[in-house]
Amino acid sequence: MMQAAATYLVVIEDSPESRVAMHFAVQRAAHVDAAVALISVVAPTEFLHFGSLQTAMAAEARADAERLLDKLADEAEELSGARPATQVLNGEPAKAILQHVKDNPGIRALVLGTASRGSPSALVSFFAGETAGSLPCILMLVPGGLEPERIATLA
């Protein structure tokens, strides 16, 4: 039986902490000969009376997520020389990510960026809360305020 490559899965949102988490994961993966994958989740749009408008909004949200993933995949490739896999998931973000992690046994770590100020995001609260003990992989919370030099030291 062939084992899936060890992967650091980074959740990408349009936030500075996502970029910091991606930088950490790319550098860490290079040290341990692992792969990096970037995912973004498109939450379902609220039901609108006009179905065509709802469909257009969903398509626009997916296109935005794909552009963001491509941009960060370019950055990751510049850092490491390897392009990470990218994927857009659909659904309620926490549930979609949890299911993806459960369905992919090669995921070594789920990597989330944390805000440098204020309350934790809904995803950080979900995964670091009750769910943390039942994850099938390591959970890595990367402080969003880390400087590039410090990231390199920690990775």
C-alpha positions, 0 to 999 in steps of 0.5 A, spaced: 500 500 500 502 506 497 502 512 503 500 519 501 505 524 501 506 528 508 502 534 507 502 541 511 495 543 509 494 551 510 487 554 510 487 561 506 483 566 507 484 574 505 488 576 511 495 577 513 495 571 517 494 566 512 500 569 508 504 568 514 501 561 516 503 559 508 510 562 509 511 558 515 508 551 512 512 552 506 519 553 510 517 547 515 515 542 509 522 544 506 525 542 512 522 535 513 521 533 506 513 534 506 508 537 501 504 543 502 497 544 500 493 551 500 485 550 501 480 556 501 473 555 502 467 558 499 461 558 504 454 557 501 451 564 499 444 566 502 438 564 499 436 569 494 429 570 491 433 571 484 437 564 483 441 567 477 444 572 482 445 567 487 449 563 482 453 569 479 455 571 486 457 564 488 461 563 481 464 570 483 466 568 490 469 561 487 473 566 482 476 570 488 478 564 492 482 561 486 485 568 484 487 568 491 490 561 492 494 562 485 497 568 488 499 565 494 501 559 490 506 563 486 509 566 493 510 559 495 513 557 489 518 563 489 520 561 497 521 553 496 521 552 488 515 547 489 508 549 487 503 547 492 497 544 490 491 548 491 483 547 492 477 550 493 472 547 497 465 549 498 460 549 504 460 551 511 468 552 512 469 549 519 465 543 516 468 542 509 475 543 512 474 538 517 471 533 512 477 534 507 482 533 513 479 526 515 478 524 507 486 525 506 490 521 511 497 524 508 495 531 511 500 531 517 498 538 519 493 543 519 496 550 519 492 556 521 494 563 521 492 567 528 490 574 528 496 578 531 490 582 535 483 581 537 479 575 538 481 568 534 477 567 528 471 562 527 476 557 524 481 558 530 476 557 535 473 551 532 479 547 531 483 549 537 476 548 541 473 542 542 475 539 535 482 539 537 482 532 541 479 529 535 483 531 529 487 526 525 493 530 524 497 536 528 494 543 529 499 548 528 497 555 529 501 560 527 501 567 530 500 572 524 505 577 527 511 573 526 516 577 522 520 573 516 526 572 520 523 569 526 519 564 521 525 562 518 528 560 525 522 557 528 520 553 521 
